[in-house]
């Protein structure tokens, strides 16, 4: 609470001084015209405190906060579709004044994107895009990161660190790398290092160790079914690809990576009647081979999780996004307009009070 209060106080001073206007002007010049921002959400819930106790809080935003964030974005920018955002970035600068623009996206395909977010988008008349993991659509399965977090959290409840999980080698060796990190930090470390087949085996073994069935995880971790996706598409939401199994593509052999991208594309085309135009890199990681693969599969644009400015004439397969959740705009007394202004306008990044996490995967010999 103290840290949050200090941050809100700083944000209040910066907003009152007009720092967001200065940053906006500088970034607009760097971007080669209007600023084109893409924001990313994951889960939307009516009960944030309960959902945060049961799952990854950094993937969550409450419906109330989502509305206020979307209203802020619509007040300060023109909200456009992802396709229009890509078109603007590929076009010459406008000759006259034009508002900055923003595109709204949702990753992973959680059921509450249709059940909770879609009514808000329709009420506010805002376009959006949703990226889905096709191998989980219409099933009771849960995504690996949700299962892994739940198992690691259960270990912590029992007073055990990942090193004390007691799995068979070599899976236990992977957990040993986490040391005494908490569930969220251990999850980040594992998904950045462990290839998907091994990660899935680790998830399964940990689930057995703590006695968890994926169907018994929190209801909010459930994914959409095909009726949900057809409802999104009918409402004008652009449905994009996010692989078959949410595998970090640079960690896979080339043939397996291609199956992930092509399989996702083909399933969406067959089920929804139209091939997806856009792609989201799972866990935000990519490399030149992955980007070439996505392009060869016919995708026109692809989004990262790098919180940097998009520039006119930039690579449409390297669209930068700002990841947003409940705490992006949360002060000690609730929603903070000053904090929303500084976070959403990029003031903290400009002053180096926050930093972007790179998505370019640098390891050698993992994708070939």
C-alpha positions in Angstrom: 0.0 0.0 0.0 2.8 2.4 0.8 4.6 1.7 -2.5 1.3 2.2 -4.3 0.6 5.5 -2.5 4.1 6.8 -3.4 3.6 5.8 -7.1 0.2 7.6 -7.2 1.7 10.7 -5.6 4.5 10.8 -8.2 1.9 10.2 -11.0 -0.3 13.0 -9.6 2.6 15.5 -9.8 3.7 14.4 -13.2 0.1 14.6 -14.6 -0.4 18.0 -13.0 2.8 19.2 -14.6 1.6 18.0 -18.0 4.4 15.4 -18.4 2.0 13.2 -20.5 1.6 16.0 -23.1 5.4 16.4 -23.4 6.0 12.7 -23.7 3.1 12.4 -26.2 4.7 15.1 -28.4 8.1 13.5 -28.3 6.8 10.0 -29.0 4.6 11.3 -31.8 7.7 12.7 -33.5 9.7 9.4 -33.0 6.7 7.4 -34.3 6.7 9.3 -37.6 3.2 10.8 -37.1 0.3 9.7 -34.8 1.1 7.3 -32.1 -0.3 3.8 -32.6 -0.6 1.9 -29.4 -1.8 -1.7 -28.9 -2.9 -2.8 -25.5 -3.3 -6.4 -24.3 -5.5 -8.0 -21.7 -6.0 -11.6 -20.6 -8.8 -12.4 -18.1 -11.7 -10.2 -17.1 -13.5 -10.9 -13.9 -16.5 -9.6 -11.9 -14.7 -10.5 -8.6 -11.0 -9.5 -8.8 -10.1 -10.2 -5.1 -11.4 -13.8 -5.3 -9.9 -14.4 -8.8 -6.5 -13.1 -7.7 -6.4 -15.5 -4.8 -7.0 -18.4 -7.1 -4.8 -17.6 -10.1 -2.2 -15.3 -11.7 -3.2 -11.8 -10.6 -1.1 -10.2 -13.3 -3.4 -11.7 -16.0 -6.5 -10.2 -14.3 -8.6 -7.1 -14.6 -12.0 -6.5 -13.0 -14.9 -5.6 -15.2 -15.2 -2.2 -13.4 -11.6 -1.3 -14.0 -11.7 -2.5 -17.6 -14.5 -0.2 -18.3 -12.7 2.8 -16.8 -9.5 1.9 -18.7 -11.3 1.6 -21.9 -13.1 4.8 -21.3 -9.8 6.5 -20.7 -8.3 5.1 -23.9 -11.4 6.2 -25.9 -11.2 9.7 -24.4 -7.6 10.2 -25.3 -7.3 8.3 -28.6 -9.3 7.0 -31.5 -9.9 3.2 -30.8 -9.4 1.3 -34.0 -9.3 -2.4 -35.1 -5.9 -4.1 -35.1 -6.2 -4.3 -38.9 -6.6 -0.5 -39.1 -3.7 0.0 -36.7 -1.4 -2.0 -39.0 -2.7 -0.1 -42.0 -2.0 3.2 -40.3 1.6 2.1 -39.5 2.2 1.2 -43.1 0.8 4.4 -44.5 2.4 7.8 -45.0 1.9 10.3 -42.2 -1.5 12.2 -42.4 -1.3 15.6 -43.9 -3.5 17.2 -41.2 -4.0 16.8 -37.4 -5.2 13.4 -36.3 -5.7 11.8 -32.9 -3.4 9.1 -31.7 -4.9 5.6 -32.1 -5.1 2.5 -30.0 -6.1 -1.1 -30.7 -7.5 -3.5 -28.0 -6.4 -7.1 -27.8 -7.1 -10.1 -25.5 -4.7 -13.1 -25.3 -5.2 -16.8 -24.6 -9.0 -17.1 -25.2 -10.4 -17.2 -21.7 -14.2 -17.7 -21.5 -14.7 -14.4 -19.8 -13.5 -12.5 -22.9 -16.9 -13.5 -24.4 -18.9 -13.5 -21.1 -17.6 -10.3 -19.5 -15.5 -8.3 -21.9 -17.7 -8.5 -25.0 -20.7 -6.9 -23.4 -18.5 -4.0 -22.3 -17.0 -3.6 -25.8 -20.4 -3.6 -27.3 -21.8 -1.1 -24.9 -18.8 1.2 -25.6 -18.9 0.4 -29.3 -15.2 -0.5 -29.4 -13.4 -2.9 -31.8 -11.0 -5.5 -30.5 -9.0 -8.6 -31.3 -8.8 -11.9 -29.5 -6.0 -14.4 -29.9 -6.9 -18.1 -29.1 -5.1 -21.3 -28.4 -7.0 -23.7 -30.7 -6.1 -27.0 -29.0 -8.0 -25.9 -25.8 -11.1 -24.4 -27.4 -14.2 -26.2 -26.3 -12.4 -28.5 -23.8 -12.2 -28.7 -20.0 -8.4 -28.5 -20.3 -6.5 -25.5 -18.8 -3.5 -23.7 -20.2 -0.1 -24.9 -19.0 0.8 -21.6 -17.2 -2.4 -21.7 -15.2 -1.9 -25.4 -14.2 1.8 -24.7 -13.4 1.0 -21.7 -11.3 -1.7 -23.6 -9.4 0.6 -26.5 -8.6 3.5 -24.2 -7.5 1.0 -22.2 -5.3 -0.2 -25.4 -3.7 3.4 -26.4 -2.9 3.9 -23.0 -1.3 0.7 -23.5 0.8 2.2 -26.7 2.1 5.4 -24.9 3.0 7.5 -26.4 0.2 9.8 -24.7 -2.3 10.1 -26.0 -5.9 13.3 -27.7 -4.8 11.3 -29.8 -2.4 8.7 -31.1 -4.9 10.2 -34.5 -5.0 9.8 -35.2 -8.7 11.9 -37.7 -10.6 14.9 -36.5 -12.5 15.3 -34.7 -14.9 12.1 -32.8 -14.2 13.2 -32.1 -10.6 16.4 -30.6 -12.0 14.2 -28.0 -13.8 12.5 -27.1 -10.5 15.9 -26.9 -8.8 16.7 -24.0 -11.0 13.9 -22.0 -9.3 15.5 -22.2 -5.9 13.2 -20.7 -3.3 11.4 -18.4 -5.7 7.7 -17.9 -5.2 5.0 -19.4 -7.6 4.9 -16.4 -10.0 8.6 -15.9 -10.3 9.2 -19.7 -10.7 6.6 -19.8 -13.4 8.3 -17.0 -15.4 11.6 -18.7 -15.1 10.3 -22.1 -16.3 8.3 -20.9 -19.2 11.2 -18.9 -20.5 13.6 -21.8 -20.4 11.7 -25.1 -20.8 10.6 -26.4 -24.2 6.9 -27.1 -24.4 6.9 -30.9 -24.4 9.1 -31.0 -21.3 7.1 -28.2 -19.7 3.9 -30.2 -20.2 5.5 -33.2 -18.6 6.6 -31.1 -15.7 3.1 -29.7 -15.3 1.6 -33.2 -15.3 4.0 -34.5 -12.8 3.5 -31.6 -10.4 -0.3 -31.9 -10.7 0.0 -35.5 -9.7 2.4 -34.6 -6.8 -0.1 -32.1 -5.3 -3.3 -34.0 -6.3 -4.7 -31.4 -8.8 -6.9 -32.2 -11.8 -7.0 -29.5 -14.4 -10.8 -29.6 -14.6 -10.9 -28.6 -10.9 -8.9 -25.4 -11.3 -10.7 -22.1 -10.8 -13.6 -21.6 -13.1 -12.1 -18.4 -14.4 -9.3 -20.3 -16.1 -11.8 -22.0 -18.4 -11.3 -21.3 -22.1 -13.9 -20.3 -24.7 -15.8 -22.9 -26.8 -16.5 -22.5 -30.5 -19.9 -21.0 -30.0 -18.2 -18.2 -27.9 -15.7 -17.6 -30.7 -18.4 -17.5 -33.3 -20.2 -14.9 -31.1 -17.0 -12.8 -30.9 -16.6 -13.0 -34.7 -20.3 -12.1 -35.3 -19.8 -9.0 -33.0 -16.9 -7.9 -35.2 -14.0 -9.0 -32.9 -11.0 -10.1 -35.0 -10.1 -13.6 -33.9 -6.4 -14.4 -34.3 -4.0 -17.2 -33.8 -2.0 -18.0 -30.6 -0.7 -21.5 -31.6 -2.3 -24.9 -30.9 -0.9 -25.5 -27.4 0.5 -22.1 -26.3 4.1 -23.3 -26.9 7.0 -20.8 -26.8 7.9 -21.1 -30.5 11.7 -20.3 -30.3 12.2 -23.3 -28.0 10.8 -25.8 -30.5 12.3 -27.6 -33.5 11.3 -26.0 -36.8 8.8 -28.7 -37.8 7.0 -28.7 -34.4 6.8 -24.9 -34.5 5.3 -25.0 -38.0 2.7 -27.5 -36.8 1.8 -25.1 -34.0 1.3 -22.1 -36.3 -0.3 -23.9 -39.3 -2.5 -26.1 -37.1 -3.9 -23.0 -35.3 -4.4 -21.2 -38.6 -6.2 -24.1 -40.3 -8.5 -24.8 -37.3 -9.6 -21.2 -37.1 -10.2 -21.1 -40.8 -12.2 -24.3 -40.8 -14.3 -23.5 -37.7 -14.9 -19.8 -38.3 -15.0 -19.7 -42.1 -12.2 -17.3 -42.5 -8.4 -17.6 -42.1 -7.0 -15.4 -39.2 -5.1 -12.4 -40.3 -3.1 -11.7 -37.1 -1.0 -13.8 -34.7 0.2 -13.4 -31.1 3.5 -14.9 -30.0 3.0 -17.2 -26.9 4.7 -15.7 -23.8 5.7 -12.8 -26.1 8.9 -14.6 -27.4 10.0 -14.7 -31.0 13.1 -14.8 -33.1 13.8 -14.2 -36.9 13.0 -17.9 -37.7 9.7 -17.7 -35.9 8.7 -14.4 -37.5 9.6 -15.8 -41.0 7.4 -18.9 -40.2 4.4 -16.7 -39.1 4.7 -14.7 -42.3 5.0 -17.8 -44.5 1.7 -19.0 -42.9 -0.1 -16.0 -44.3 -0.4 -13.8 -41.2 -0.3 -10.1 -42.0 0.6 -8.9 -38.5 1.9 -10.4 -35.2 2.0 -8.9 -31.7 4.6 -9.1 -29.0 4.5 -8.2 -25.3 7.2 -5.5 -25.6 6.1 -2.2 -24.2 7.7 0.1 -26.7 6.5 2.6 -29.3 5.3 1.4 -32.7 6.9 3.4 -35.5 5.6 4.1 -38.9 7.1 1.8 -41.5 8.0 -0.8 -38.8 7.8 -4.6 -39.2 4.1 -5.6 -38.9 5.3 -8.9 -37.4 6.8 -7.0 -34.5 3.9 -5.0 -33.2 4.6 -3.7 -29.7 1.9 -3.9 -27.0 1.3 -2.5 -23.5 0.2 -5.3 -21.1 -2.6 -4.0 -18.9 -4.1 -5.5 -15.7 -5.8 -4.3 -12.5 -2.7 -2.7 -10.9 -1.9 -0.7 -14.0 -4.4 1.9 -12.7 -4.8 0.9 -9.1 -4.0 3.3 -6.3 -4.3 2.8 -2.5 -7.9 4.0 -2.6 -8.9 2.4 -5.9 -8.8 3.5 -9.5 -6.3 6.4 -10.0 -6.8 8.7 -13.0 -3.3 10.1 -12.5 -1.7 6.6 -12.5 -3.8 5.7 -15.5 -2.5 8.8 -17.3 1.1 8.1 -16.6 1.0 4.4 -17.3 -1.1 4.5 -20.4 0.6 7.5 -21.9 4.1 6.0 -21.3 5.3 8.7 -18.9 7.0 6.2 -16.5 8.8 4.5 -19.4 10.0 7.8 -20.8 11.4 8.7 -17.4 13.0 5.2 -17.1 10.8 4.5 -14.0 9.7 1.4 -15.9 11.3 -0.8 -18.5 10.2 -2.9 -21.4 10.8 -6.6 -21.3 12.4 -7.7 -24.6 10.7 -10.5 -26.6 13.6 -11.4 -28.9 14.8 -14.9 -27.9 18.6 -14.8 -27.8 19.4 -18.5 -27.1 21.3 -20.3 -29.8 20.5 -23.8 -31.2 16.9 -23.9 -29.9 15.1 -23.4 -33.2 16.3 -25.4 -36.1 
